[in-house]
Amino acid sequence: MTELPQEPAMTDTLYTPAHLDHLVIAARTLEEGVAWLEGRLDVPLQPGGEHPAFGTHNRLLSLGTAYLEVIAINPDAPAPPRPRWFGLDTPQMRERLADGPALIHWVAAVRELPQRPDVLSVSRGENRWRLTVPATGELPGGGVEPSLIVWDTPAPPARLPDAGVRLLTLRLGTPRPDALRGQLDALNFVGEVEVYEAPQPELSAQLETPGGLVTL
């Protein structure tokens, strides 16, 4: 399992307050991911776009103040010069997604990010943001440790139509629950996140939808 990163010394106000930005669902193809999620939630996903720096594309769904992203490798895009984010290039992720789309990660929004090698400037269409992305492309903590994001343009929930879907609880299982809780405390994270001990990293999200409760 990936070790929790050692953050450089900084004031607590740098990350105050952190909150859920979005959930990440990965799939072998975008079409497969969209069909899977729309079938589970019975609501339509909205157009996203392409990420030229990583050779991926996505579709989106509002969760009110946050959102949900379905992401996949774009077969029409050239291979990027570095590993793709969210572990999409790893044999482990490809094997995992062979069983179907999955909730693999989450991203926390912060007020500011320090200058450090894993902070990248990213764009999709007119959208601009900064995000922590390990050089290896691997998921932090197997997916349970959040990537951190700062939006330089309005975040997607400001533009996405409200489909009536809300996150009730994000559950994060990890062999090191105290370390993860400490990381979230250091971020001054505010939100419905439950951390528990598990043999391997695992994520699940309970959503309230117009048709009832759904767990991903």
Beta strands, then each sheet from edge to edge (+ up, - down):
strand 1: 18-26
strand 2: 46-51
strand 3: 56-62
strand 4: 67-73
strand 5: 102-109
strand 6: 119-124
strand 7: 127-132
strand 8: 147-151
strand 9: 166-174
strand 10: 189-190
strand 11: 193-197
strand 12: 202-209
strand 13: 212-215
sheet 1: 2+ 3- 4+ 1+ 5- 8- 7+ 6-
sheet 2: 2+ 3- 4+ 1+ 10+
sheet 3: 11+ 9+ 12- 13+
end
